[in-house]
Amino acid sequence: MSTTTAVGGSERLARVLPDALAALHEVLERHRVTEEEWHAVLRFLTDVGRADEFILLSDVTQTSVLIDAMSHAADDGATASDVEGPLYREDPPWREAPVKIYEDYDGMGECDVLFVSGRVTSTDGTPLPAVVDVWQTGPDGGYDLWDERQPDYNFRGRFRVADSGVYEFQTVVPKPYTVPTDGPVGRYLDAVGQHPWRPAHIHFKVSAEGHRTLVTQVFFPGDPYLSDDTIGAVKEALVRPIERHDGGRGGVDGPYATCGFDIRLQPARGG
């Protein structure tokens, strides 16, 4: 993708870029940034690129949240959007009903089985046979990308919603975790004294014909980082309670938990 395409064309680039450069130059002049300091910045940004951490940097500086808020300010009646983050993987496995988005693995330990369910509709209440794409950490707070014990694409999955709009999938209750800290963004967090923790959450990407694709997250009450997410992505409208149950269901022996999350999609512009 070219630079002009990324910012909406050469005319928009001509409007945005001078303001961005003027703001940057004003900061450099105000703080009398030295050549040595500026070269350190350039080396850091080079390291960020080599480590493929620009999305992560955008997240921890809470720039991603700002862009998301501006991009979806007019989504009246739709479920609140949220940032996608850097840990989404293309072409997740297709999961057939009854949907379970993970495989057990050695060292998984004890975890709380969670059934997430709800209904996908348009903003006017019309049920939508959407496609739901979900991803999350495992019970130890690790994604499959860095937890070598997990099978590939574990705790990820894509599935179709019933014509009634109703969906359900089985997962486990996630836990808080730290964003990757072994690269240049980790050095940045240390330098500015910012912690790397995110509250427990589940990512959703929901699409349906004639509607804007929704990217969002679900959070849970009582999490110690709910009001102190390092990327600032928690929205009160996306916090959903978990209910605990005794007994078994759906092939699960023993206690389990449930969480309800209804999803409303915004009709596409011009649709």
C-alpha positions, 0 to 999 in steps of 0.5 A: 500500500502506498503512502498516498493510499494509506492516508486517502490520496495525494490531496489529503496527504498534502493537508495532513503531512504539513500539520504533522511535520509542523507539530513534530518540529514544534516539539523538537524545538521546544525541548531543544532535542539534540542530534544524539537524541534524535539519532537515538529516536531514529535507531529506536524506530528502525528497531521497531520496524525490524521487530514488526512492532509498529502496531504494538507501539501504536497500541501502547501509546494509545494512538490506536484507541484514538484512531478507533474512536474517531473512525467509529464516532458515527456508529449509532446503535452499533456495538462499541468497536475496539482496536484489533491489536497486533496478535490477530492471525489471518485465516483462522481455523473454521470451527463447526458447531458445537463450536470449541475454539481450543484443543487441550494440551500438555501443561494446560493446567486447571482452567474455567470453561466458559461458554460465550453466547449471544445474538448478532443483529443489525442496529434495527434488530434484524438477525444476521447470519454473520461470521464471527472470528474470535481470538484470545490467550490461553489459561496462562495468559499466553497466545499461541504465538509465544506459548510453545505448548499450545497447538497452532491457532489455539484459542482462535476460530471462525464460525457462522452464526445461525439464521436466527442470529444466535451464536455460542462457542466454548473457550476458557476464562482468560486472564490478564497478560503482558504485551510483548516486552522482549523487543523495542516496545518493551524498552520503550515501556521501561523508559517511560515507566509504563506497565505492560499489563492488559486486562483479560479479554476476548477479541471479536471480528464480526462480519455480515453482508451489507454491514460494516465489519465490527472489531471489538473486545469483551472484558470482565468485571473485577479485573485488576487492570480494567481501569489501567489497561496499558493500551487504554482500550477498555470501554464500559459498554464492553464489560460483561459479567460472568456467571458461574454454574455447578454441574456439567453441560456440553460435554464438560464435567464439573463447574463452568461459566457463561457470558452473554454478548449480543452484537449489533452491526452498523449497516454499510454506508449506502447499503 
